[in-house]
Amino acid sequence: MQELPEEAALNFLGVRTSKDVYFQLSPTELVEHALRRGEGALTETGALMCATGRYTGRSPKDRYIVRDSLTEGRVDWGNVNIPYDEARFEQLHRRMRHYVEYHPVFVRYALAGADPAHQLKLCILTTSAWQNLFCTNMFLRPTADELTDFEPDFTILAVPDFLANPAEDQTRGTNFAILNLSKRVILVGGTGYAGEIKKGVFSALNFLLPQKNVMPMHCSANVDLNNSTDVALFFGLSGTGKTTLSADPERGLIGDDEHGWSDEGIFNFEGGCYAKVIDLTREREPQIFDAIRYGSIVENTRMIRNSRTVDYTDTTLTENTRTSYPISFIGNAVEPSVGTHPRNIFFLTCDAFGVLPPIARLTTEQAMDYFVLGYTARVAGTEMGVTEPQATFSACFGAAFMPLHVSEYARMLGDKIRQHGVNVWLVNTGWTGGGFGVGQRMKLSHTRSLIRAALTGQLAEGPFVMHPVFNLAMPTACPDVPAPILDPRQTWADPMAYDAKANHLNSLFVDKRASLTSATSVTV
């Protein structure tokens, strides 16, 4: 007798049986199950509102990678990539499989990577319908032909109610996200935050793809709707404007978060978007706002009392409120989500010290350097006596998901920039005229004008002047941007105070570079 598809999926997962198996359900069916099971409620736009429970974000200190013969000499072990014992993984995996045999499960096949040559086939098991809908949105959806003889490269078990035993499992707490790159298994337990599933797959790709000379990147990508060879990448940490600046009605969205750069060009890892919605309005983010409809998910948001209207200003549960939706819900999305080699790359930083120029052209060596730094700054908190911005560094603009040493990713970036003659720009979306509390935030209109001029080639024509502290090439003119703004020193009332603050930030860069290179002999 021929094996049923759901039986084949359970075999891939190593699960003998289950109480109820719901295989490859449609978004409508998953929404119905979620509502019937009390997992969420519908908003007035039809989106499914769900809460993730105790954990409303990723827990980096509870993310592990199994240390074995494959990973021992490849993974950059430390506080980011925490090693996990092979034998303990097998025990935990076995208990987890046994647990799901007594619970209803939702199983689906999915794909990661819009380029078939570099694609991962996934078999995902969740014990909640809404997380299965999340996976439907966030990963690529196989066609009927692709589902024929589907053999997964990776299996994923996501079971929020399954808790680790820290004493037995040697985990920090009851929650965990563990990658076994040899067995090609990802386990997520003790947490309902769906982003752990998405980032687990991203981390696996970040380990596997460099072996095929494909550079994995934590960035958004878009393309000119009238010129398919005009691709741009936007790197940036939270709060730097990556989503806002890559969303352009005159350009098509290739993807908003995770991409690969192969010998053929750019491709999206995902089939959807996972955007923050704190303080969301249609005026500020019309594409995201209008994408939140039936089939979408809104996480950890609240409704206005006595209504079904989402209050995007409500941070009762968390400031990390999010929405998940298929990329097709964006009107100008490019499908398939692929593009040519980029012409321009933008590193976005929110400099709360107010000393970096609004835009500067980087050499290849500087691009590798700032890529490794992954700098931005957060404004001072409310703690008594804290008045200075806080410098934040995340190597490769995504250190939490990079299993290899940062120098390997930087080397790949440098090689590809040289090979394809890419322009690289550092863009400060933070403060000018002084630091936070003294100066003012860069006008979004000015930043958009600078990026537009870079994309059209106007800025690359020059002329440029060199910043005396950071040695950055600053353009002296840009349409629709006042010339004094282009040189940050001219915007400060006290130039000497500017010099002192610029030297202070540069010293932080020097210290960070030293800490990053101390563990390796490779110069980046």
WODA-V144617 format. One record per backbone hydrogen bond with DSSP energy under -1.0 kcal/mol. CO is the residue of the C=O (numbers start at 1). NH is the residue of the N-H. If there is no record, write none. Layout:
co->(CO | CO)
nh->(NH | NH)
//
This chain:
co->(4 | 5 | 6 | 7 | 8 | 9 | 10 | 20 | 22 | 26 | 27 | 28 | 29 | 30 | 31 | 32 | 33 | 34 | 35 | 41 | 43 | 47 | 48 | 49 | 50 | 59 | 60 | 62 | 64 | 65 | 68 | 71 | 71 | 75 | 80 | 81 | 82 | 84 | 85 | 86 | 87 | 88 | 89 | 90 | 91 | 92 | 93 | 94 | 95 | 96 | 99 | 100 | 105 | 106 | 107 | 108 | 110 | 111 | 112 | 115 | 120 | 121 | 121 | 122 | 123 | 124 | 125 | 126 | 128 | 129 | 130 | 131 | 132 | 133 | 134 | 135 | 138 | 140 | 143 | 147 | 154 | 155 | 156 | 157 | 158 | 159 | 159 | 165 | 166 | 174 | 176 | 177 | 178 | 179 | 180 | 180 | 184 | 185 | 186 | 187 | 188 | 189 | 193 | 194 | 194 | 195 | 196 | 197 | 198 | 199 | 200 | 201 | 202 | 204 | 205 | 208 | 209 | 209 | 210 | 215 | 217 | 217 | 220 | 221 | 221 | 222 | 223 | 224 | 227 | 229 | 230 | 231 | 231 | 232 | 233 | 234 | 235 | 237 | 241 | 242 | 243 | 246 | 248 | 250 | 252 | 253 | 255 | 258 | 259 | 260 | 261 | 265 | 266 | 267 | 268 | 269 | 271 | 273 | 275 | 277 | 281 | 285 | 286 | 291 | 293 | 296 | 297 | 298 | 299 | 302 | 304 | 308 | 309 | 311 | 312 | 321 | 322 | 323 | 324 | 325 | 326 | 327 | 330 | 332 | 336 | 337 | 339 | 343 | 344 | 345 | 346 | 347 | 349 | 349 | 350 | 350 | 351 | 351 | 352 | 360 | 361 | 363 | 364 | 365 | 366 | 367 | 368 | 369 | 370 | 371 | 374 | 376 | 378 | 383 | 390 | 392 | 394 | 395 | 398 | 399 | 403 | 405 | 406 | 407 | 408 | 409 | 410 | 411 | 412 | 413 | 414 | 415 | 416 | 417 | 423 | 424 | 425 | 426 | 427 | 430 | 432 | 435 | 435 | 440 | 443 | 444 | 445 | 446 | 447 | 448 | 449 | 450 | 451 | 452 | 453 | 453 | 459 | 463 | 465 | 467 | 472 | 473 | 474 | 478 | 482 | 483 | 487 | 488 | 494 | 495 | 496 | 497 | 498 | 499 | 500 | 501 | 502 | 503 | 504 | 505 | 506 | 507 | 508 | 509 | 510 | 511 | 512 | 513 | 514 | 517)
nh->(8 | 9 | 10 | 11 | 12 | 13 | 15 | 105 | 107 | 30 | 31 | 32 | 33 | 34 | 35 | 36 | 37 | 39 | 38 | 49 | 46 | 43 | 298 | 41 | 300 | 62 | 63 | 177 | 179 | 84 | 72 | 74 | 75 | 77 | 82 | 78 | 65 | 67 | 89 | 90 | 91 | 92 | 93 | 94 | 95 | 96 | 97 | 98 | 99 | 100 | 102 | 103 | 22 | 126 | 24 | 124 | 122 | 140 | 120 | 118 | 112 | 153 | 154 | 110 | 156 | 108 | 158 | 106 | 132 | 133 | 134 | 135 | 136 | 137 | 138 | 139 | 271 | 111 | 147 | 150 | 123 | 186 | 125 | 188 | 127 | 162 | 190 | 169 | 170 | 164 | 189 | 64 | 187 | 66 | 184 | 185 | 155 | 180 | 157 | 178 | 159 | 176 | 196 | 197 | 198 | 199 | 200 | 201 | 202 | 203 | 204 | 205 | 206 | 208 | 209 | 211 | 212 | 214 | 213 | 261 | 219 | 259 | 234 | 254 | 255 | 232 | 252 | 227 | 230 | 231 | 224 | 343 | 344 | 222 | 346 | 220 | 348 | 240 | 245 | 246 | 247 | 248 | 251 | 225 | 223 | 334 | 221 | 269 | 217 | 267 | 215 | 262 | 339 | 260 | 114 | 113 | 327 | 325 | 323 | 280 | 285 | 289 | 290 | 293 | 296 | 48 | 324 | 50 | 322 | 311 | 307 | 44 | 304 | 314 | 279 | 277 | 299 | 275 | 297 | 273 | 329 | 330 | 333 | 253 | 338 | 268 | 266 | 423 | 233 | 425 | 235 | 427 | 351 | 429 | 352 | 377 | 354 | 431 | 436 | 426 | 473 | 367 | 368 | 369 | 370 | 371 | 372 | 373 | 374 | 396 | 394 | 392 | 390 | 386 | 378 | 376 | 397 | 398 | 401 | 402 | 76 | 408 | 410 | 411 | 412 | 413 | 414 | 415 | 416 | 417 | 418 | 419 | 420 | 422 | 345 | 362 | 347 | 360 | 349 | 442 | 440 | 438 | 439 | 432 | 447 | 448 | 449 | 450 | 451 | 452 | 453 | 454 | 455 | 456 | 458 | 459 | 462 | 476 | 474 | 471 | 467 | 361 | 465 | 481 | 485 | 486 | 490 | 491 | 498 | 499 | 500 | 501 | 502 | 503 | 504 | 505 | 506 | 507 | 508 | 509 | 510 | 511 | 512 | 513 | 514 | 515 | 516 | 517 | 518 | 520)
//
